[in-house]
Amino acid sequence: MTFDKQIIPNTTIPVVTIQADESWFPLNLRDLWEYRELLFFLTWRDVMVRYKQSILGIGWAILQPLLTMVVFTLVFGNFAKIPSDGLPYPVFSYTALLPWTLFAQAISRSSASLVGSAHLITKVYFPRLIIPLSATLAPLVDFGFAFIILLGMMMWFGITPTWGIWVLPLFILLAMATAFAVGLWLSALNVRYRDVVYLVPFIVQLWMYASPVVYPVSLVPEQWRLLFGLNPMFGVIEGFRWALLGKTNPDFGTMAMSSIIVLVLLIGGLIYFYHTESTFADVV
């Protein structure tokens, strides 16, 4: 969007004309910065709505990955005997579930965010990009509480974080960028095709088994690893395990491939989002 301010003759009343930006890639970072307070309040609203009138409150942020870890440990660790690179399987799986749960929740919330905020979109102007962005940021609160449990598990099993923990924020950022990129596509598509939101749980479930959550990368044949690198979460999960558990260095070539895929998805998602947002208020 662009703003054209004019002054009516013989008055001091400014007239602001809002019109669509016709540029090919109309990303206006200054516009987003001016609405940063709205981004904060929408993010905080998503966090509060999630736990409003709930019995356990923030406890759900801990229970979801914790109970999933217990199931994975029983099924894949004890019954299927899937190796865990010499690490205790509960820590091995929980370390992967943290970024994965963050990613899955961000996608689920952002994909339905535009339709859920229809009352705002149809009444007032603000950068529409703020809506899926706030939905992507909200799960970081859950991640923070669940991360405390991981630190406790590492202490219990006598695992000391390596120096790689200092680059852990980069892998968190990569997970968030992946979720935001995918969320841009899904949220914009969901405005026009409402059945998109019903496909999201199915997509997330398949995506999880294509990521090394319950199995180590060592089980993936060498000739297939570059193909697995097309999955951005492949590099994120491996980065988490390397940074926190001190396992062998990850395949940085595969991680570079994952980062390139995220960049392509993000640029494509921004372009598609901005070229369809002019129809949001009419369709939503």
C-alpha positions in Angstrom: 0.0 0.0 0.0 1.1 3.6 -0.7 -0.1 6.8 1.0 -0.6 10.1 -0.8 -1.1 13.0 1.6 -2.7 16.2 0.2 -4.2 19.4 1.8 -7.6 20.5 0.8 -7.5 24.2 -0.4 -8.5 26.8 2.2 -8.4 24.1 5.0 -5.9 22.4 7.2 -7.4 19.0 6.9 -5.1 16.4 5.4 -6.5 13.9 2.9 -4.8 10.5 2.9 -5.3 8.4 -0.3 -4.6 4.7 0.1 -3.9 2.8 -3.1 -2.4 -0.5 -4.0 1.3 -0.7 -4.6 2.0 -1.8 -8.2 5.6 -2.7 -7.7 6.7 -6.3 -8.4 7.9 -6.9 -4.8 6.1 -4.4 -2.6 7.7 -5.2 0.8 7.5 -2.1 2.9 9.5 -2.7 6.0 9.0 0.9 7.2 5.2 0.3 7.2 5.7 -2.9 9.3 7.9 -1.0 11.7 5.2 1.7 12.2 2.7 -1.0 13.1 5.1 -2.8 15.5 2.8 -2.2 18.5 -0.1 -3.8 16.6 2.2 -6.8 15.9 3.0 -7.1 19.6 -0.7 -6.9 20.7 -1.9 -9.4 18.1 0.9 -11.8 19.2 0.0 -11.4 22.8 -3.7 -11.8 22.0 -3.0 -15.2 20.3 -1.1 -16.3 23.4 -3.8 -15.3 25.8 -6.7 -16.7 23.8 -4.9 -20.1 23.7 -4.9 -20.4 27.5 -8.0 -18.5 28.4 -10.3 -20.4 30.6 -8.1 -23.5 30.4 -7.5 -25.8 33.4 -3.8 -26.4 33.0 -3.0 -23.1 31.3 0.6 -22.9 30.2 1.0 -26.5 31.3 -0.3 -27.5 27.9 2.9 -26.1 26.3 4.9 -28.7 28.3 2.5 -31.7 28.2 2.2 -31.8 24.4 5.8 -32.5 23.5 6.4 -34.4 26.8 3.7 -36.9 26.2 4.6 -37.2 22.6 8.2 -38.0 23.7 6.9 -40.7 26.0 4.9 -42.4 23.2 7.9 -42.1 20.8 10.2 -43.6 23.4 8.0 -46.6 24.0 7.1 -47.3 20.4 10.2 -46.3 18.5 12.9 -46.5 21.2 11.8 -49.7 23.1 9.7 -51.7 20.6 11.1 -50.7 17.2 14.7 -50.4 18.6 15.4 -47.4 16.4 19.0 -46.2 17.2 19.6 -42.8 18.7 23.3 -42.1 17.9 24.3 -43.3 21.4 22.1 -40.8 23.1 19.2 -41.6 25.6 16.2 -41.9 23.3 13.9 -39.6 25.5 16.4 -36.7 25.1 17.1 -37.6 21.4 13.4 -37.4 20.5 12.5 -34.5 22.8 15.3 -32.4 21.3 13.7 -32.9 17.9 10.2 -32.4 19.1 10.9 -28.9 20.4 11.6 -27.3 17.0 9.1 -29.5 15.3 6.3 -28.5 17.7 7.2 -24.9 17.3 7.1 -25.3 13.5 3.8 -27.3 13.5 2.0 -24.9 15.8 3.2 -21.8 13.8 1.9 -23.3 10.6 -1.5 -24.4 12.1 -2.1 -20.9 13.5 -0.8 -18.8 10.6 -2.8 -20.8 8.0 -6.1 -19.9 9.6 -5.0 -16.5 10.8 -6.5 -14.3 8.0 -9.9 -15.9 8.1 -9.9 -15.7 11.9 -9.2 -12.0 11.7 -11.8 -11.2 9.1 -13.4 -8.6 11.5 -10.2 -6.6 11.4 -9.4 -7.0 7.7 -12.8 -5.7 6.6 -12.9 -2.7 8.9 -9.5 -1.0 9.1 -6.2 -0.7 7.2 -3.0 -2.1 8.5 -0.3 -4.2 6.9 -2.0 -7.6 6.4 1.4 -9.3 6.7 1.2 -8.6 10.5 -1.6 -11.2 10.9 0.3 -14.4 9.8 3.5 -13.0 11.3 1.9 -12.6 14.8 0.4 -16.1 14.5 3.9 -17.4 13.7 5.5 -15.7 16.7 3.0 -16.7 19.3 4.2 -20.3 19.6 7.6 -19.0 20.8 6.1 -18.7 24.3 5.2 -22.4 24.4 8.7 -23.2 23.1 10.3 -21.3 25.9 8.5 -23.3 28.6 9.1 -26.6 26.9 12.8 -25.8 26.5 13.1 -25.6 30.3 12.0 -29.2 30.5 14.7 -30.2 28.0 17.4 -28.6 30.1 16.1 -30.6 33.1 16.3 -33.8 31.1 19.8 -33.1 30.0 20.9 -32.5 33.6 19.2 -35.8 34.6 21.0 -37.8 31.9 24.3 -35.9 32.6 24.5 -34.3 29.1 26.4 -31.0 29.0 25.6 -28.5 26.1 28.5 -27.8 23.8 29.7 -24.5 22.5 27.2 -25.0 19.6 24.5 -23.8 21.9 25.5 -20.2 21.0 24.3 -20.7 17.4 21.0 -22.3 18.6 19.1 -19.0 18.0 20.0 -19.3 14.3 18.3 -22.7 14.1 15.2 -21.3 15.9 15.2 -18.4 13.4 15.4 -20.9 10.6 12.4 -22.9 12.0 10.4 -19.7 12.3 11.3 -18.5 8.8 10.2 -21.9 7.4 6.9 -21.8 9.3 6.3 -18.1 8.2 7.1 -18.9 4.6 4.8 -21.8 4.5 2.2 -19.9 6.5 2.1 -17.1 4.0 1.2 -19.5 1.2 -1.4 -21.4 3.2 -3.0 -18.3 4.8 -3.5 -16.5 1.5 -4.8 -19.7 -0.1 -7.2 -20.4 2.8 -8.9 -17.0 2.2 -10.1 -18.2 -1.2 -10.2 -22.0 -0.6 -11.4 -22.7 2.9 -10.7 -26.4 2.7 -6.9 -25.6 2.8 -7.1 -25.4 6.6 -8.3 -29.0 6.7 -5.3 -30.2 4.8 -2.8 -28.6 7.2 -2.9 -31.4 9.9 -2.4 -34.0 7.2 0.5 -32.1 5.6 2.1 -31.6 9.0 1.8 -35.3 9.9 3.5 -36.4 6.7 6.1 -33.7 7.0 7.1 -34.9 10.5 7.9 -38.5 9.3 9.9 -36.9 6.4 12.0 -35.2 9.1 14.5 -36.9 11.4 12.3 -36.6 14.6 12.1 -40.3 15.5 15.1 -41.6 13.6 18.7 -40.3 13.3 20.2 -39.0 10.0 22.6 -42.0 10.0 19.7 -44.2 8.9 19.3 -42.2 5.7 21.4 -43.6 2.9 24.2 -41.2 1.8 22.9 -40.9 -1.7 19.5 -39.7 -0.4 20.6 -37.1 2.0 20.8 -34.2 -0.5 17.2 -35.0 -1.4 16.3 -34.9 2.3 18.0 -31.5 2.4 15.1 -30.1 0.4 13.1 -30.4 3.6 14.1 -27.3 5.6 13.2 -28.9 8.9 15.8 -31.6 8.2 18.6 -29.1 8.8 16.8 -27.4 11.8 16.4 -30.7 13.7 20.0 -31.8 13.0 21.2 -28.4 14.1 19.3 -28.6 17.4 20.8 -32.0 18.2 24.3 -30.9 17.3 24.1 -27.6 19.3 22.5 -29.1 22.4 23.6 -32.8 22.6 27.1 -32.6 21.3 26.6 -35.2 18.6 28.8 -35.3 15.5 28.8 -32.3 13.3 25.8 -32.1 10.9 26.0 -32.2 7.2 26.5 -28.4 6.5 25.9 -29.0 2.8 22.5 -30.4 3.5 21.8 -27.5 5.9 22.8 -25.0 3.3 20.4 -26.6 0.9 17.6 -26.3 3.5 18.4 -22.6 4.0 18.2 -21.9 0.3 14.8 -23.7 0.1 13.5 -21.5 3.0 14.7 -18.4 1.2 12.9 -19.4 -2.0 9.7 -20.3 -0.2 9.8 -17.0 1.8 10.4 -14.8 -1.3 7.7 -16.6 -3.3 5.3 -16.5 -0.3 5.8 -12.7 0.1 5.2 -12.1 -3.6 2.1 -14.2 -3.7 0.7 -12.7 -0.4 1.2 -9.1 -1.5 -0.4 -9.7 -4.9 -3.5 -11.3 -3.4 -4.0 -9.2 -0.3 -6.0 -6.6 -2.2 -8.8 -9.2 -2.5 -8.8 -10.3 1.1 -11.4 -7.9 2.4 -13.8 -8.9 -0.5 -13.4 -12.6 -0.1 -12.8 -13.2 3.6 
